[in-house]
Amino acid sequence: MKKLRDEGMLLGLPLGRRPDYHYPAFQFDTVHHRVWPIVAYANSRLGAAEDPWGVTSWWRTPSDVLDGRTPLQDLEDGDLTEIAVDNMISAAERGM
């Protein structure tokens, strides 16, 4: 998990002085024992290795691109796509 976290594909939240890391459960496809590919894509694009708390916020923030839904809601419903992720990032970069 450290390798995926260091590469920014897995969101690891540092906790404590050591630090220990908390890995939010939504990232994992427990049937296939892997990180959801769309999650790895989004985390990587968003810079999860450098700003895990900011990326956590992104997953839980409603987006106009998703008609007011959060990326996490679309992920849970199986509707989140790379195009939607790219569009949300572009909208944020334009200040929308």
C-alpha positions in Angstrom: 0.0 0.0 0.0 2.9 2.3 0.6 4.0 2.1 -3.0 0.5 3.0 -4.2 0.3 5.8 -1.6 3.7 7.2 -2.6 2.6 7.1 -6.3 -0.5 9.1 -5.4 -2.9 6.3 -6.6 -4.1 5.5 -3.1 -5.3 8.1 -0.6 -3.5 7.6 2.7 -4.4 10.0 5.5 -1.5 10.5 8.0 -2.6 10.2 11.6 -0.4 10.7 14.7 3.2 11.4 15.1 4.7 8.4 13.3 2.6 8.8 11.2 0.2 5.9 10.8 -2.0 6.0 7.8 -5.8 5.6 7.4 -7.0 4.4 4.0 -10.6 5.3 3.4 -12.6 2.2 2.5 -14.4 3.6 -0.5 -11.1 3.3 -2.5 -11.1 -0.5 -2.4 -12.8 -3.0 -4.7 -13.1 -5.8 -2.1 -14.4 -8.4 -4.6 -11.3 -8.1 -6.8 -8.9 -7.1 -4.0 -7.6 -3.9 -5.6 -8.0 -0.2 -5.7 -10.8 0.9 -8.0 -9.1 2.0 -11.2 -11.2 5.2 -11.4 -10.1 6.0 -7.8 -6.5 5.5 -8.6 -6.9 7.7 -11.7 -8.6 10.5 -9.8 -6.2 10.4 -6.8 -3.3 10.5 -9.1 -4.7 13.4 -11.1 -5.5 15.3 -7.9 -2.1 14.8 -6.3 -3.1 12.6 -3.3 0.5 11.9 -2.4 1.1 15.7 -1.9 -2.2 16.7 -0.5 -4.2 13.8 0.9 -6.5 15.9 3.0 -7.4 18.2 0.0 -8.1 15.1 -2.1 -10.3 13.7 0.7 -12.3 17.0 0.6 -12.6 16.8 -3.2 -14.2 13.3 -2.9 -16.9 14.7 -0.5 -17.6 18.1 -2.2 -20.6 18.5 -4.5 -19.8 19.4 -8.0 -21.8 21.2 -10.7 -20.3 18.8 -13.2 -22.1 16.0 -11.4 -25.3 18.0 -11.0 -24.7 18.7 -7.3 -23.5 15.2 -6.4 -20.2 14.4 -4.9 -17.6 12.3 -6.7 -18.0 9.8 -3.9 -21.7 9.4 -4.6 -21.1 8.9 -8.3 -18.4 6.3 -7.4 -20.7 4.4 -5.1 -23.4 4.4 -7.8 -20.9 3.2 -10.5 -21.3 6.4 -12.5 -17.9 8.1 -12.0 -15.8 8.2 -15.2 -12.3 9.5 -16.2 -14.1 12.2 -18.3 -16.1 13.4 -15.3 -12.9 13.5 -13.2 -11.1 15.5 -15.9 -14.1 17.9 -16.3 -14.2 18.5 -12.6 -10.5 19.2 -12.4 -10.8 21.6 -15.5 -13.7 23.4 -13.9 -11.7 23.8 -10.6 -8.7 25.2 -12.5 -11.0 27.7 -14.3 -12.4 28.7 -10.9 -15.8 27.4 -11.5 
